[in-house]
Amino acid sequence: MLISEYLALRSQISVTTGNTSVQPGQGIAREAEQSGSFARALQEKLAEKHGVEFSKHALQRVEERSIDLSENDTLDRLNRGVELAAGKGSSETLVLVGRNAFVVSVKNNKVITTLSDNELQGNVFTNIDSTVIV
């Protein structure tokens, strides 16, 4: 499932943002349309449900690389990996979830970038202080 498909399925969920121009009961897609920012609406929904946030760059990579965040509890596993890294005092970590990799700023609780399985081989990850496999 792609992000766009996920949002289409979740369009009936109301999102409370604190923005008085958005009334409860409006879906994510409608909110994104009104605010003009798909990334912001997605970010709010991901943070509301799953804790870890995605940078604009990471959101672009998720969509470009067709990474399915709903498959095999990917977001839950990613959050567990970030919690493990935080517990060990990491600040920048590589979290391997199934066949995908996420570079995460643990101190900011934000995914910096993502890689799919076919891009992992031959890559060198720099500026990380830990790796978590979940």
Backbone bond lengths (Angstrom), bond angles and torsions (degrees), N, CA, C in turn:
res aa  C-N    CA-C-N  psi(-1)  N-CA   C-N-CA  omega(-1)  CA-C   N-CA-C  phi
1 M - - - 1.438 - - 1.526 108.61 -
2 L 1.311 116.60 129.08 1.453 122.53 178.13 1.522 110.12 -86.22
3 I 1.321 116.15 163.20 1.459 121.42 179.06 1.524 110.47 -55.82
4 S 1.332 117.25 -43.27 1.461 120.28 -178.98 1.521 111.33 -63.22
5 E 1.334 117.25 -38.60 1.457 120.68 177.15 1.520 110.56 -67.90
6 Y 1.335 115.94 -40.90 1.453 121.26 178.25 1.522 110.23 -58.83
7 L 1.319 116.26 -46.20 1.460 120.03 -179.82 1.512 111.85 -65.46
8 A 1.327 116.49 -38.07 1.455 119.77 178.66 1.528 110.15 -62.04
9 L 1.322 116.81 -41.85 1.460 120.80 179.01 1.521 111.67 -68.81
10 R 1.319 116.98 -33.56 1.449 121.39 -175.57 1.537 112.81 -92.85
11 S 1.333 117.66 8.44 1.460 120.25 -173.95 1.522 113.20 -64.69
12 Q 1.308 118.14 -15.13 1.451 120.45 -180.00 1.524 112.85 -88.69
13 I 1.334 118.61 -5.47 1.453 122.06 -179.34 1.521 109.20 -81.54
14 S 1.317 116.05 132.63 1.460 118.86 178.19 1.520 109.56 -81.53
15 V 1.321 115.01 146.01 1.456 121.71 -179.85 1.522 108.07 -125.07
16 T 1.317 116.88 127.15 1.456 121.26 176.65 1.519 107.48 -100.58
17 T 1.322 116.64 118.78 1.460 120.47 -174.92 1.510 113.35 -114.26
18 G 1.314 117.70 -9.39 1.456 119.86 -174.41 1.511 111.63 88.82
19 N 1.324 117.27 -8.09 1.453 122.77 177.59 1.522 107.01 -83.50
20 T 1.317 117.41 115.75 1.456 120.53 -175.34 1.520 112.89 -69.04
21 S 1.312 118.58 -16.25 1.462 119.99 178.90 1.522 111.93 -78.24
22 V 1.339 117.31 -13.57 1.456 121.44 178.56 1.517 107.82 -103.25
23 Q 1.324 116.57 118.08 1.449 121.83 -178.05 1.521 110.63 -87.59
24 P 1.333 118.40 143.56 1.461 120.92 175.35 1.522 109.72 -56.62
25 G 1.318 115.06 144.74 1.457 120.54 -179.61 1.518 112.65 101.11
26 Q 1.318 118.01 -13.49 1.453 120.26 175.71 1.509 107.90 -83.14
27 G 1.332 117.37 142.20 1.454 121.73 -177.17 1.507 112.87 -80.74
28 I 1.326 115.28 171.87 1.463 122.33 -179.58 1.521 110.90 -58.82
29 A 1.317 116.59 -47.35 1.463 119.68 -176.89 1.526 110.38 -60.44
30 R 1.328 116.67 -41.65 1.463 120.38 179.41 1.525 110.46 -66.66
31 E 1.326 117.44 -41.40 1.467 121.23 178.58 1.518 110.32 -63.01
32 A 1.325 116.59 -44.08 1.457 120.22 179.34 1.521 110.29 -61.70
33 E 1.327 115.53 -39.98 1.458 120.23 179.50 1.526 110.42 -63.55
34 Q 1.335 116.83 -43.05 1.458 120.66 -178.75 1.523 111.89 -69.83
35 S 1.326 117.35 -41.44 1.458 119.67 -177.15 1.516 111.79 -81.65
36 G 1.340 116.70 -15.87 1.451 120.10 179.83 1.510 113.14 79.44
37 S 1.334 117.69 11.98 1.450 118.61 -176.45 1.526 111.35 -138.01
38 F 1.307 115.31 97.31 1.460 121.28 175.22 1.519 110.32 -58.56
39 A 1.318 116.49 -45.32 1.464 121.16 -176.94 1.527 111.17 -60.84
40 R 1.322 117.06 -41.52 1.461 120.18 -179.33 1.525 110.82 -65.30
41 A 1.329 117.53 -44.20 1.459 120.77 179.58 1.521 111.05 -63.83
42 L 1.330 116.53 -42.60 1.462 120.44 178.32 1.523 110.31 -64.83
43 Q 1.301 116.39 -43.71 1.463 121.40 179.53 1.528 111.11 -58.95
44 E 1.327 116.85 -44.38 1.452 120.77 179.36 1.519 111.02 -62.92
45 K 1.323 116.47 -42.24 1.462 119.90 -179.09 1.522 110.77 -67.61
46 L 1.324 117.32 -42.35 1.464 120.33 178.89 1.520 110.89 -64.71
47 A 1.321 117.42 -41.52 1.458 121.08 -179.65 1.526 110.70 -67.50
48 E 1.328 115.79 -37.91 1.462 120.30 -179.95 1.516 111.19 -62.67
49 K 1.305 116.52 -42.64 1.456 120.38 -173.61 1.521 113.13 -93.86
50 H 1.304 117.77 -32.48 1.455 119.06 -167.39 1.515 115.97 -125.73
51 G 1.300 120.25 -0.33 1.449 120.77 174.68 1.520 114.81 84.78
52 V 1.316 118.83 -67.46 1.454 121.76 -175.72 1.533 109.84 -68.81
53 E 1.337 115.69 141.22 1.463 121.23 178.46 1.524 109.44 -101.80
54 F 1.321 116.67 161.40 1.461 122.37 177.23 1.521 108.31 -117.36
55 S 1.335 116.23 132.27 1.462 120.29 174.89 1.524 108.69 -68.54
56 K 1.307 116.08 165.05 1.465 120.85 177.97 1.531 109.66 -58.06
57 H 1.319 116.09 -43.02 1.465 121.50 178.76 1.527 110.73 -60.36
58 A 1.330 116.78 -45.00 1.467 120.76 -179.26 1.524 111.04 -64.17
59 L 1.332 117.48 -40.54 1.466 120.29 177.59 1.523 111.36 -61.16
60 Q 1.337 116.34 -40.67 1.461 119.99 177.32 1.521 111.04 -62.70
61 R 1.324 116.43 -42.58 1.468 120.77 -179.63 1.523 111.81 -66.66
62 V 1.318 117.55 -37.83 1.465 121.02 177.59 1.518 109.54 -59.78
63 E 1.315 116.08 -46.07 1.466 119.56 -178.89 1.531 111.75 -70.24
64 E 1.335 117.57 -45.95 1.472 121.52 -179.86 1.521 112.22 -59.19
65 R 1.321 115.81 -39.33 1.465 121.25 -173.49 1.520 112.69 -95.73
66 S 1.326 116.18 6.26 1.473 122.22 178.13 1.520 112.07 50.61
67 I 1.326 115.87 46.72 1.461 120.53 177.93 1.523 107.75 -83.50
68 D 1.318 115.51 123.78 1.457 122.15 -177.45 1.521 109.26 -89.45
69 L 1.323 116.79 104.97 1.459 121.43 -177.45 1.523 112.65 -76.35
70 S 1.328 117.59 -14.65 1.459 120.10 -179.81 1.525 112.00 -91.15
71 E 1.300 117.11 -13.36 1.460 121.74 -177.70 1.522 111.25 -73.60
72 N 1.341 116.73 133.36 1.466 123.34 175.14 1.521 113.61 52.22
73 D 1.316 118.13 37.71 1.470 122.07 178.34 1.525 111.76 54.83
74 T 1.316 117.85 40.60 1.454 122.38 -175.76 1.524 112.50 -55.27
75 L 1.340 118.02 -47.46 1.465 120.11 -177.99 1.525 111.87 -66.23
76 D 1.317 117.18 -39.70 1.466 119.62 177.69 1.525 110.52 -64.12
77 R 1.319 116.65 -43.05 1.467 120.75 179.24 1.523 110.80 -66.00
78 L 1.329 116.60 -39.41 1.467 120.84 177.53 1.531 110.06 -61.05
79 N 1.312 117.08 -45.49 1.465 121.04 178.56 1.521 111.56 -62.32
80 R 1.319 117.27 -40.57 1.465 119.92 176.79 1.528 110.50 -61.90
81 G 1.337 116.24 -41.66 1.462 120.45 178.44 1.516 112.14 -62.53
82 V 1.321 117.24 -41.69 1.464 121.63 178.71 1.527 109.75 -65.52
83 E 1.330 117.41 -40.12 1.465 120.82 177.79 1.524 111.05 -63.47
84 L 1.335 117.05 -41.42 1.467 120.82 177.30 1.522 111.01 -61.49
85 A 1.335 116.06 -44.86 1.465 120.71 179.72 1.527 110.79 -63.54
86 A 1.321 116.97 -41.69 1.460 121.17 178.79 1.527 110.37 -63.18
87 G 1.317 116.10 -38.90 1.454 120.86 179.13 1.518 113.29 -63.79
88 K 1.313 116.79 -24.87 1.467 121.91 178.40 1.523 112.22 -95.61
89 G 1.338 117.23 1.18 1.456 120.47 177.53 1.520 114.92 85.53
90 S 1.317 118.08 16.16 1.471 121.45 179.28 1.520 110.77 -70.87
91 S 1.337 115.08 152.45 1.458 118.44 175.16 1.530 111.53 -115.34
92 E 1.306 117.58 -36.31 1.472 122.47 176.14 1.516 106.91 -130.57
93 T 1.335 117.35 122.75 1.457 119.68 -174.83 1.521 112.30 -135.08
94 L 1.299 115.13 153.58 1.458 122.89 172.62 1.518 105.96 -100.93
95 V 1.332 116.69 119.52 1.456 121.28 179.36 1.527 107.75 -108.99
96 L 1.324 115.49 119.49 1.465 121.19 178.03 1.516 107.92 -98.10
97 V 1.322 115.50 116.90 1.466 122.38 -179.72 1.521 106.89 -120.36
98 G 1.323 115.69 106.47 1.457 119.19 -177.10 1.517 109.72 62.04
99 R 1.320 116.53 -120.52 1.461 121.60 -178.29 1.527 112.54 -103.52
100 N 1.326 116.92 11.49 1.461 121.54 -179.40 1.517 110.58 -117.03
101 A 1.334 115.34 153.77 1.463 121.65 179.24 1.525 108.90 -121.44
102 F 1.319 114.96 141.50 1.461 122.33 178.67 1.518 107.92 -129.08
103 V 1.333 117.22 124.94 1.455 121.32 173.07 1.523 105.27 -93.86
104 V 1.354 115.59 122.25 1.459 120.98 -170.92 1.524 110.72 -124.90
105 S 1.328 115.35 135.09 1.457 121.36 168.45 1.523 105.71 -85.47
106 V 1.321 116.02 104.09 1.463 121.13 -175.70 1.519 110.34 -65.93
107 K 1.326 116.85 -40.92 1.469 119.88 -177.31 1.526 111.86 -65.14
108 N 1.340 117.87 -29.20 1.465 121.90 177.79 1.525 112.57 -98.82
109 N 1.348 116.82 -5.08 1.467 122.67 -177.41 1.527 110.79 53.79
110 K 1.353 115.41 45.51 1.461 120.36 -174.91 1.529 110.74 -134.25
111 V 1.345 115.48 132.95 1.461 121.34 174.69 1.519 107.40 -76.59
112 I 1.328 115.81 126.51 1.458 121.40 -177.85 1.519 111.02 -88.06
113 T 1.334 116.75 -44.53 1.460 121.15 177.88 1.518 109.43 -156.32
114 T 1.312 115.67 166.50 1.463 122.00 179.26 1.516 109.68 -134.35
115 L 1.319 114.95 152.50 1.462 120.91 174.84 1.519 108.52 -134.39
116 S 1.315 116.31 142.31 1.459 120.66 176.81 1.518 109.37 -89.63
117 D 1.318 115.89 170.70 1.463 121.35 -173.91 1.525 113.75 -57.77
118 N 1.320 118.40 -37.36 1.469 119.86 -177.37 1.524 113.26 -75.39
119 E 1.341 118.13 -6.46 1.463 121.92 178.92 1.528 113.09 -105.36
120 L 1.316 117.01 -5.29 1.461 120.22 -175.20 1.518 113.11 -72.31
121 Q 1.304 117.04 -42.82 1.456 119.90 -174.58 1.528 111.12 -66.67
122 G 1.314 115.43 131.53 1.461 121.07 177.77 1.513 113.91 88.34
123 N 1.332 118.52 -2.38 1.459 121.61 178.96 1.518 110.63 -87.81
124 V 1.330 115.68 147.27 1.452 122.23 174.09 1.526 106.13 -114.64
125 F 1.326 116.13 124.33 1.456 121.09 179.39 1.518 108.57 -97.36
126 T 1.322 116.32 122.47 1.457 121.28 -179.28 1.522 109.10 -116.41
127 N 1.312 115.24 168.02 1.466 122.53 177.49 1.525 112.97 59.16
128 I 1.333 116.28 33.17 1.459 120.86 172.40 1.517 107.70 -119.81
129 D 1.308 117.35 153.08 1.449 120.03 178.17 1.524 112.79 -115.48
130 S 1.330 116.83 1.31 1.461 119.55 178.31 1.521 110.47 -162.84
131 T 1.326 114.02 162.90 1.467 121.40 173.60 1.514 107.55 -133.44
132 V 1.324 116.07 134.33 1.457 121.64 178.14 1.517 107.25 -122.27
133 I 1.323 115.84 132.56 1.463 121.87 177.92 1.530 106.93 -111.67
134 V 1.316 116.52 116.04 1.466 120.99 179.37 1.514 110.99 -126.41
